[in-house]
Amino acid sequence: WVSPLRPFLKLNFDGGLVGSSRSGIGGVIRDHRGFVIAWFAHAFSPQVDSECGEFLAARRVLELTQFLRLMMGDCLSYITAINDVADPSSALGNIVQDIKVLLSGFQSWSAYHMPRDANKVAHLLAKSG
């Protein structure tokens, strides 16, 4: 994990399967010192595919903060979708639109893809639901 520069916050998120019939999402918000500002873990049914879980986790972590500066996730399709200026046409289009509306309220933001092993805390939170 690499800390963000001060005064930026880093938001890590993940979505995954919890058992055979539920999905989970999780995320953590940390400051430049690595201190946890907020976190969440939520399980729900019915189960959704992992990509949808990633998008739901991203939307939730955005809902938790008013001062977004940096967001990282290990779901490349999510990072690509929110960085794309075109309207989304996938089945996840409504969630992508929600995320873009949330992002429009921030003065600045960045989104980067990262390997799963650099996203361990959010992954564990998603699994715990």
Buried (B, 14 or more C-beta within 10 A) or exposed (E): BEBBEEEBBBBBBBBBBBEEEBBBBBBBBBBBEEEEBEBBBBBBEEBBEBBBBBBBBBBBBBEBBEEBBBBBBBBEBBBEBBEEEEEBEEEBEEBBEBBBEBBEEBEEBEBEBBEEEBBBBBBBBBBEB
